[in-house]
Amino acid sequence: MWQVYLSGEIHTDWRDRIIQGASEKQLPVTFSSAVTDHEASDAAGDVLGTEPELFWRDHKSSKINAIRTKTLIEQCDLAIIRFGDK
């Protein structure tokens, strides 16, 4: 089973199209990517407890997201990165 990390542009459905195509071809692939749901990404640090100040909530969430991303990239066999207009 290949581990593929999908990174980059978040304003289109390119990840979904790749995942669907691989599924249709029954390729031995498992996909991962950054958290593309904005609210879920912002809430990643909430597992460590609530923060009264928005700055510290964002700070904790960005650190947790960075650890997750770094780990997934280190463990993948292939990374696909798409650069978009934004």
Contacts in CASP RR format, 6 or more apart in sequence:
PFRMAT RR
TARGET T0000
AUTHOR 0000-0000-0000
METHOD contacts of the structure
MODEL  1
MWQVYLSGEIHTDWRDRIIQGASEKQLPVTFSSAVTDHEASDAAGDVLGT
EPELFWRDHKSSKINAIRTKTLIEQCDLAIIRFGDK
1 28 0 8 1.000
1 29 0 8 1.000
1 30 0 8 1.000
2 27 0 8 1.000
2 28 0 8 1.000
2 29 0 8 1.000
2 30 0 8 1.000
2 77 0 8 1.000
2 78 0 8 1.000
3 29 0 8 1.000
3 30 0 8 1.000
3 32 0 8 1.000
3 75 0 8 1.000
3 76 0 8 1.000
3 77 0 8 1.000
3 78 0 8 1.000
4 29 0 8 1.000
4 30 0 8 1.000
4 31 0 8 1.000
4 32 0 8 1.000
4 76 0 8 1.000
4 77 0 8 1.000
4 78 0 8 1.000
4 79 0 8 1.000
4 80 0 8 1.000
5 31 0 8 1.000
5 32 0 8 1.000
5 33 0 8 1.000
5 72 0 8 1.000
5 73 0 8 1.000
5 76 0 8 1.000
5 78 0 8 1.000
5 79 0 8 1.000
5 80 0 8 1.000
6 14 0 8 1.000
6 15 0 8 1.000
6 18 0 8 1.000
6 19 0 8 1.000
6 31 0 8 1.000
6 32 0 8 1.000
6 33 0 8 1.000
6 79 0 8 1.000
6 80 0 8 1.000
6 82 0 8 1.000
7 33 0 8 1.000
7 34 0 8 1.000
7 73 0 8 1.000
7 79 0 8 1.000
7 80 0 8 1.000
7 81 0 8 1.000
7 82 0 8 1.000
8 34 0 8 1.000
8 81 0 8 1.000
8 82 0 8 1.000
8 83 0 8 1.000
8 84 0 8 1.000
9 82 0 8 1.000
9 83 0 8 1.000
9 84 0 8 1.000
9 86 0 8 1.000
10 34 0 8 1.000
10 36 0 8 1.000
11 84 0 8 1.000
11 86 0 8 1.000
14 82 0 8 1.000
15 31 0 8 1.000
15 33 0 8 1.000
15 36 0 8 1.000
18 31 0 8 1.000
18 80 0 8 1.000
19 31 0 8 1.000
21 27 0 8 1.000
22 29 0 8 1.000
22 31 0 8 1.000
32 72 0 8 1.000
32 76 0 8 1.000
33 72 0 8 1.000
34 41 0 8 1.000
34 65 0 8 1.000
34 69 0 8 1.000
35 41 0 8 1.000
35 44 0 8 1.000
35 65 0 8 1.000
35 68 0 8 1.000
41 61 0 8 1.000
41 65 0 8 1.000
42 57 0 8 1.000
42 58 0 8 1.000
42 61 0 8 1.000
43 61 0 8 1.000
44 60 0 8 1.000
44 61 0 8 1.000
44 64 0 8 1.000
44 65 0 8 1.000
44 68 0 8 1.000
45 57 0 8 1.000
45 60 0 8 1.000
45 61 0 8 1.000
45 63 0 8 1.000
45 64 0 8 1.000
46 57 0 8 1.000
46 61 0 8 1.000
47 64 0 8 1.000
48 60 0 8 1.000
48 64 0 8 1.000
50 57 0 8 1.000
51 57 0 8 1.000
51 60 0 8 1.000
73 79 0 8 1.000
END
